[in-house]
Amino acid sequence: MHPIVLLFVVMPILEMVVLIKVGGVIGVFPTVGLVFLTAVVGVAMLRRQGLSTILRAQQKMHSGELPLSEMVEGIFLAVGGALLLTPGFVTDALGFCCLIPFTRQFVIGMGMKVFKPYVVAKQMKTPSQHHETIDGEFKREE
């Protein structure tokens, strides 16, 4: 099944099933309150984690380093924030996994292990940055 189909068809159905089950157990208003509470807590976490990541990226840039890990973390934070603002408990769980530093670092570390061979192979295929420059003059004749 295509991932887009999963995202736009299966995920909302799963969310509705979970919301209905939770609403049946604890009631409608507590369920709506929980969904609202997870969004508020998620936005607070996103703000704190985002500021921390931005500060680390600025420190790396001031020291002359490229903030690659901070850029990847920023992507995870953006995805996590979007998931937390989407109503539902399944998306909230995935969103919190993107915002909690330990789980975010774990997922990024696993992704680096998977994608590192592709990145290294791609870098090896690119031409060298140290080309020999030939200095000279030219005159255009028409």
Sequence and secondary structure as in RCSB ss.txt:
>XXXX:A:sequence
MHPIVLLFVVMPILEMVVLIKVGGVIGVFPTVGLVFLTAVVGVAMLRRQGLSTILRAQQKMHSGELPLSEMVEGI
FLAVGGALLLTPGFVTDALGFCCLIPFTRQFVIGMGMKVFKPYVVAKQMKTPSQHHETIDGEFKREE
>XXXX:A:secstr
  HHHIIIIIHHHHHHHHHHHHHHHH HHHHHHHHHHHHHHHHHHHHHHHHHHHHHHHHHHHTT   HHHHHHHH
HHHHHHHHHHSSSHHHHHHHHHHHSHHHHHHHHHHHHHHHHHHHHHHHHHS  S             
